[in-house]
Amino acid sequence: MTKRFALLFLLVLASCPLAARATTTPDQIASAPRSYNGQHVEVSGRVTRLRVQRLPNGTTYVRFFLCATRCVRAMFFGASAITEGQTITVHGTYYGLKDKSGYPVYHAIEVDAGSL
C-alpha cells in the first residue's frame, strides 16, 4: 500500500506543471510556433525594439522582441522597468493569434503580470 502511494505521488509530481519547467529560447519558439500556441512558456532573451505605447482606451502597454539568434514578440500590459539590450526571462502565454480588447496580437508572448 505504501509503495502504491509513493508511486502515485511521484507520478502526480512529475505531471505537475510547476515541476522542472525548462526555459525556452526565442529560437525554439520561432522554429515551431504552432507547437507553442496557447502554451505557458518561460523564455529568456535580449530585449530589442522596446516600445511603450497607449491604446485608444488609455491602457498602457510595453511591446518588445526577445532575441537570441531569432526573435519573438512579447507584450506586457502596464508599466515596466526593462531596458533596451537587457537580457531577461519572462513568463507568459504564447499566442499565434489573440484578440486583446479588439486589437489582434500575432505571434507574441503575453507576459504574465508580475513577470517583469
C-alpha positions, -999 to +999 in steps of 0.1 A: +000+000+000+028+024+009+046+016-023+015+023-044+010+057-026+047+066-032+044+057-068+012+076-073+027+106-055+057+106-079+035+103-109+014+132-098+045+153-090+061+145-124+029+156-142+026+189-122+032+219-145+054+235-118+078+206-118+111+214-136+099+236-164+127+243-188+134+278-201+126+281-237+147+302-262+132+326-288+148+303-314+128+273-303+095+292-305+104+309-338+113+274-352+080+258-342+054+284-333+024+261-337+037+237-311+038+266-285+004+281-294-016+286-262+012+272-240+025+289-209+063+294-215+093+307-197+116+325-223+150+341-219+164+366-244+178+400-251+153+429-253+152+447-286+128+472-302+113+483-269+082+505-272+059+519-246+025+527-261-010+536-251-042+521-266-071+545-275-089+533-244-059+547-223-043+513-214-005+515-213+014+485-227+050+476-234+060+457-265+094+444-274+112+415-290+131+388-271+160+377-292+187+351-293+196+342-329+159+347-338+133+369-321+098+365-308+074+394-299+064+400-263+039+424-248+030+434-213+001+455-201+012+481-176+045+498-168+079+481-167+115+490-159+131+468-186+156+485-209+168+480-245+196+454-247+188+439-213+187+401-210+156+389-192+135+359-185+097+363-189+068+340-180+037+342-202+014+326-228+024+324-264-003+330-289-003+326-327-033+350-327-052+366-299-078+393-298-070+417-270-098+441-264-105+444-302-068+446-311-053+415-328-020+402-314+000+380-337+028+355-328+036+370-294+041+362-257+016+379-235+038+384-204+022+375-170+016+403-146+045+404-121+069+386-145+087+418-153 
